[in-house]
Amino acid sequence: MRRLFLLIMIVAFAYISKPAWEDKVEATEFDSVLTKIEEIKNSPKVKDTFNQLYNEVNLLLIKLDESFRDLENPSNIKEENPVEKPTLTVPSDQTFSIYNIEMGDSKENLEQELGEAKRQSTNEYGVSWYAYHENYLNFLMVSYDENNQINGLYTNQDLLSSSSGIEMGVSKEVVQNELGEPLSNIRKGLTLYQLQNNGEQEVYQVDGSYVTVFYDKHENDTVTAIQIIDESLEANKKNFYSEASSELKEGFEFQLFDLTNATRVEKGLNALSWDDQVRDTARKHSLDMAEQNYFSHTNLDGESPFDRMEEDQVAFRTAGENLAYGQLSSIFAHEGLMNSKGHRENILQPHYEHLGVGVAFNGKAQPYFTENFFSN
């Protein structure tokens, strides 16, 4: 592609500047020829035309490159998906429902409607998130109590309905007008836990549950996701951070992967494929940061994400890395990354094809998240 670009530019430049060079380029020394070409290129008469042509050809080549990549990698082409959005109804007994599902509903009834979960993974509450979706459309995560009744719900897609008029895309002001003042802390026994107050999410106590509403600051602080956790489930989580375990590490990894794909598909992009090889690269960097107590894309040996991927023999054409640290879960990490411009651009990069996520915990059970994206 680069050779084609250079050939087009040389031919075009030669044609445009023909009147200027056909009588002048007669020197026998190559340096003299280059000097003449440089003088011609910088002449007022040619320069504007050349720059305009350069921009037009460059834009054309970008479009051609995108087309060639799509032909080489059919997974990059987002086909029209026959999956339809459900018809949402106003919940009858509670303030909120997701996909017409309410807290306390049974697993049996849910799976009669949605089928079996695509993934089950451990979450920070010591139970499992069950992920339901159709190629990442109509994505939601659900947790169940010992009686297989729903005690946790989450979605970052347009599946929210409420008796108060709160839905995806409404403003923060609408939420506050309907639900009142958000909580500033949660009491567990004799301990008072302060909640984050960064404007990116708010927590409310509604219908016997803690409802966390997430906002997208790049879309005028509108509702972009919601998490609903039963009060008893929250009470069982005794500490601010959950105890580290291999199950929780893997759970956070796959949850962040699923959340990323759900966001991409909701935005009309292709879903990424999981890559075990680059997951190992990501895991090692998260562990290094956790053990060495630093937070940076460049490690203490001066290696960049690209150096680490090359060292692990990950073949890539384009690549990117997202880092998060100290969030309570993959949900909070993902929503935070979406509110950061550079990280958001990685998540929504059309040409990425693969993703691996690596998580590690420090001595305080604080998680470090590393996402490595790439295409080849």
N, C-alpha and C positions, 0 to 999 in steps of 0.2 A: 504493500500500500504506500509506503514511504517513497519507494522508487517511482511508482506511478505518479505520485504528487510532484516529485521533482521534474519528471519528464513533461508533465502538463505545464508546469510553471515555465520551464525553459522554452518550450515551443511557443507558448502564449507570449512570453516576454519578447522573444525573437520577432514574432509577427508584429506586435504593437510598435516595437522600436525600430523596425526595418528602415524607415526613412532616415533615421539618425545614424545607423551603422553601415549601411551598404556602401558608403563612400569613404568611411573612416577606418574601419577595422582592417588595416592592411599591414600592421606591424608583424614582424616575424618572431619577436620575442613574446613568450606567453605572458610575462608580467605586464607588458604593454597592452596586450589584449584585455587582461583583467582590469587594468586601469581605465581603459576606454569604456568597458561595460559598466564599471562603477560610476563613471562620470555620466553616462547616458541614463542609468537607473535613477540617479539623483537629480537629473535635470527637471525643472518645474513642469515641462511639457509631458514627460513620461510618468513622473512619480505618482500623480493622482490616479491616472489610469491604471498603473501597475498595482497600487494599493487596493483599489476597488476590485480589480480582477483577483488579486490574492485573497481577499475576504470572501468573494463569491465562490472561488474554487475550493477554498478551505471548508466553507459551509457544505458544499456539495460532497466533498470527500468524507466529512463527518457523517453525513447521511448515508453515503455508500458504505462506509465502515460499519455503521449500525445494521444496515441491511445484510451485509456479508456475515456479521456475527450472528444474526438471527438465523440465517440459512445454515451456518455451520453448527449452531446450537439451537435446535428447535425448542428447547425448554425455555429460551428467552422470549419466545412469542407467547404472549398472553392471549389464549383463545377465549372467545366468548363462552362463559361457563353457563350451563343450563340450570345450575342451582338457583333457586328463587329465594328471595328474602321472605321470611314468614310474615303472615298478617298478624300484627301485634294487637293484643286486646288489653284494656285497662284492667289491672289486677283487682280482684274482688275482695280479698281479705287483707291485703297488705299494701304498703305504699309503693313497693317496687316489684317488678317481675323482669326476668331476663329470658327471652325466647318463650314468653308466656309461662315460665317456670317460677315458682315461688319457694321461699324458704319453708322447709317442713314437708315438701312434696316427696314422694317415694322414688327411690332409684328404679324400681320396677316400672312405674308409670312413665318416668322420663325416658327410659331406654326403649319402651314400646313406641315412643314418638321419634326418638333420635337414633336408635340403634346403639350398639356397643361403643364404648369410648375408644378413641384412637390411641390414647396413651394414658397410663396411670403412673404418677410419679410423686415421691414424698415431698411434702411442703413444710414450711416453718412451724406449722401447728401440730406436727406429729401425725398427721393423717395424709391422705393422698388427694392431689388434684386429678380429676378425671377430665381429660380434654375431649370435647365433642366438636366435630366440624366436618365439612364436606370439601376436601381439598383446601382447607383453611378458610372457607367461607362459612358464615353462620357459626363463628368460633365462640365457644364459651368453656369455662372450667368450673367444675362442680366438686364439692367435697361432701362426704356422708358421715353420719354418726353411726354408732354401733347397731342401730335399728334400720340402717340404710335409708334414713331420711336426710334430706339436704340440710346441711348446716353451713355451707359456704358457696358463694356464687361470684363469678367474675366474667366480664366481657370487655373487649375493646372494639367491638363492632356495633352496628346499628341494630341492636337487639333489645334495647332498654325501653320499658314502658312503665308509667307510673300514674297513680291517681292524682298526683300533684302537678302533672304537666311537665315534669322533668324528663328529658330524653337526651340522646346524644346530640351534641351540637348547640345546646342552649348555653346561655352565658352564665358566668359565675354569679352575676346579680340575680338571675332567675332562681338559682339554687338557694342562695342565701335568703331571698324573699320567701321561699317556700319552706325551708327547713330551719331558718333562724340562725343563731350564732353557732359556729362550729366548735367542737371540743378543743381544748388546749392541752388536755392531759387525760390519761386513763388510769384509774386506781385499780391495783391488784393486791388485795390484802392490805398490808400496811405500806406498800410501795406505790408512789405516784410517778407514773411515766409521762414525761413531757413529749408531746407530739411535735413533729416537724412543722414549722410555720414558714415555709418558703414560697407560699402562694401557688405551688404546683398541685397541691391536693388539700382537701379538707375532710375531716372526719365528723360524722354525725351519729347520734344514737337514735335509732328509728325502729319501732316494732320489735324490740328485744334483740336488735342486732347493731353492730358497728358498721356504718356505711361510709366507705372512703370514696370520694368523688375526685377523679383526676382531671386536670385541665391542660389544654394544649395552648401554651403561650404563643406559639407561632400561628395559631388560628383564633386570635382575639380572646384568649382565656375561655374557650368553650369546652364543654364536657367531652372528654375523649375516651374515658373508661370508668368502670365502677366495680368496686369490690364490696361484697356483703358478707360479714362474718358473724355468726351467732355469738351472743354474749358469753355463753357457757364455753364455747370453743376458745374464745379469746381469753377467758379466765384460766383455762387449763395451760396456757402458755405463760409460764411463771416468770421468765426473764425477758428482757428487751430483745436479745438475740437468742436464737435457738441453739441448742447444743450441736456442735459440729459432728457430722458423721459422713461416711461414704455414701449412704443413701440420700442424705440431704444434698450433698455436693452434686451427685448425678441428677437429682430432682431439679435443682436450680439450673443446671446446664440445659436440660431438655425443655424446661419451662421457658427459659429465655429464648431458646431456638424457636419454640412454637409461637411465642408472643411476637417475635420478629416477623415470622412468616404471616401471621394473622394480620399484622399491620400492613405488610407489603401487599398482600392480596386485596385487602380492603381499599388500598390506594391504586389498584389496577396493575400491580407488578407481579412478576413470576415469583413463586415460592422457591426458596433456596433448598439445596440438598444438604443433608448432614454429612460432614467429613470427619472421620475418626482421626486421620493423620494430623490435620490442623488443630483438632481438639486437643491432641497431646501437646502441641506447641503452645496453645492458649493456657492449658493447665499448668505447664511448667512456668510460664510467666506469672500467672496468678500466685502460684506457690512461692516463687522467688520474691515477689512483692510482699507477700504475707510474712515470710520468714525474715526478710531483710528490712522490713518496715519502711518501704518507699512506695510511691505511686506515680508511675511515669511510663510512657511508651518506650523510652530508652532505658535499658537496664543498667546496672552498675558497671557492667563491662563495656558500656557504650554501644550496645547492639540495638538496632531498630527492629520494629516488627518484621520488616522485610529480610533483615539479616537472620532473624530467628527462623523464619519460614524457609529460607534458602538452606540454612544449616540442617533443618529437618527434612530437606529434600521435597518440600512442597512446591510443585511446579505451578507457577501462576503467571498470568499476563497482567492483571491488575489486582490490587489487594488493598485492604484497609483494616484498621483495628479500632475497636471501641473498648474503653475501660470504665468500670464503675467500682465503687468501694463504699462499704458501710451501710448500704441499704438493707432493709429488713428482709427483702425477698427479691426474686426475679421480677415480680410485677412492679415493685417500686423502682428497681434498677432500670427496667425497660422504659417506664414512663418518664423517668428522669433523663435517660438518653434521648428520648424523643423531644425533650425540651431544650436540648443542647444542639446548636446549629450543625457543627461538624459531625457529631455522632448521628444526628438525624439524617444527614446526607449519606452517611455510610449505610444506614438501615434502608434508605429508599433509593440506593444506587441501582439503576436499571440493569447494568451489565454484570453485577455480581451473580455468581451461579452457586457458590458453595459457602457453607458457614460451619465453623466449629466453635463451641463455647467451652471454656475451662474455668472452673471455680476452685478456690482454696480459702481456708479460714485461718485467721491469725489466732494468737493465744487468747484473745478476748471473744472468740467466736464470730468476729466480724468477717463477712464474706468479701472476697475480691473476685470481680467478674472480668473476664477477658473474652471478647468476641473477635475472631479472625475471619474476615470475609475475603473471598478471592474468586477470580474467573480464570479459565485457562483455554 
